[in-house]
Structures are given as structure tokens and as C-alpha cells.
């Protein structure tokens, strides 16, 4: 597996967007350009997590 | 103080100055703005349950600043709640305007800015940048909430170039305008991990104007027949069959008691709000017919 793919799968799973299996399926659908754009976001230092629709207040983690 | 009500998200009004095609707000969710009677009873509930965090949302909550100030001025707790504002940032055309709005909200500590490719059709990036700058200068935490149909929608935020910025990702649900426009978060396959989960909003509570209190921040709270899901007081809601089902059981428990074959679930059921919306109405119906979900028969 390419290192770019590993970065993306790690990001998608850690952010709560997909399970490991789903992340693998998802990135197989992306073009190299799309992967590069998503890696740019994943590598930007942005802390990104999925949260419930209305309550955007991730205070339960401390 | 109750940990079951933290944070308390308050929909002060469903009105908005923009019309995003992915918006989850149902036009029929409740009245357009919170009434004087609702403010009085809401303040009383806040004073009783003392949530540590209050989140003002909408619609666009800054269209209802008078009502927000009225709510906050009625609080009597010794320790005031920390206040979060979720906004589309339309008012930040100039620094002075942004400062004026934010300084006018007591106990404000965090601003969550809704910004994604859908909001960007209506609100200029320049305003978002001004708002983030003003938040930093006022010592307020700032966060972007980005709605996505697929993870590729996050790429839109690359243009903000704000390293270290925290982002809340909101998976679009088929409700409100999003449903009308056939939009929702897409999964390629079903993730069995959701079966081990409970409602992700447990611990939080939502007050929707014209409607009432509910733990549900998703589609169930906007069902036409919502008497089972939304209540007039927090205590009523915490005692409801709906709340007890959600707080005591995983989605896997609920799928089992509903007789679902979990090997044949659809990809969209990977999203907690989607599987919940598919399961709960049937279980509530069985509850009406005499089945007690709390007898641990799951």
C-alpha cells in the first residue's frame, strides 16, 4: 500500500468518518489528484472529528 | 448539576438569512423563534439543571440576539455556563461588527463557524477570516463545522489556510432541506461498529423552540408525531421511554430485539442517526402495545 493511502486511511478512521474497511473502499474510488488534496487537508495540522448534528461541542473528551 | 444535560443546545429560532441546500433544519420543526413563555420555562430549566455548557444554534442564532441576551440574563447559578455560538458568520463584514455581536453575548467562550462548500455559496470567505481573527483577538476559542456528503468535501477547507484550526465534521443527514435535495453522507458498505454504539448525543440535550427538550439532534425530533421524542421539561424527557431506550441499549441490542438480520443492513445504517431513525419508531410502537424495553429482555 502506498504511504499516501496509509495516511488517508489513518485520517478517515481517526476522524470517525469511516471504519477501516470502509476507508479502504473509499480511497480506492479516488483519483491521485483527489488523494493529494485530501492528504493536504489531513496533513495540515487541522484537528477534525465527526460530531453529532446539532451539538458541536466536543467537551466530553475533557 | 446534571451530567445528563451537558451541553444544552438551544435552537432559539429556525430563521436563517441564507438558504443552504444541505441544511438539516426542518421548516416545520417548531415556531420560527423562541416565545416569551418558552424563554421563561427554559431559564427555569437551566437554573434547575445547571448545564456547564450552553450552545446557541438555529437557524442563524445571531438573528435572535435579543432572545439570547434575555435567556442569559435570567440565569442565577453561582457558576455561569460557558456559552458557545454556532453561526454562519454573515455579520462579520467588518471587525467592528463582528466584535459588537460577540461582545454582546455574556459568558461566550467559543464560536463555531459553519463553513463548507454549501455555506460558501452565501457567505464570503473574507467574512470567515475576519470572524476567526476577531475570535483570536478576543481570546475566544474558534472552530469550523464542516458538513460533508463525502470526505472529499473537507478539501474545501484547504483554502482557509488556518493551521491548527479545529474542525467538527457533520455528516449530512436526510432531513430538512437536505432530504428534499436528496443529500446525505454516503458510505460504501455497512460498518458493524455502529452496532456497539449508543446515541452519540447522550449526555447532551437539545431545546427546539416551539417543540421542547430532546436528546435527539437528528431526524426523530422533527417527526410529525414527536410526542414520544420531545418533552416539555428536561425531567419529563429523562424519564421518557425514548430516553431510557437510548441510554440503556446499543444499536446492536435494538437491532436484535427488532429482529433485524445485521448481515443484511444497508451502508447508510453505518451512521448512528440513520440506524436510530430506522429502529426506534418500531420499538416505540411495540412499547405502546405493552412491551417493556427496560425489562432487560433484549
Interface residues (C-beta under 8 A of the other chain):
Chain A: X12 X15 X16 X17 X18 X19 X21 X22 X25 X26 X29 X30 X34 X37 X38 X40 X41 X44 X45 X46 X47 X48 X49 X50 X51 X52 X53 X54 X55 X56 X57 X58 X59 X60
Chain B: X6 X7 X9 X11 X24 X52 X53 X55 X57 X84 X86 X110 X112 X143 X145 X146 X148 X150 X151 X152 X154 X155 X157 X158 X163 X164 X165 X166 X167 X168 X169 X170 X171 X173 X187 X188 X189 X191 X192 X193 X200 X201 X203 X204 X206 X217 X218 X270 X273
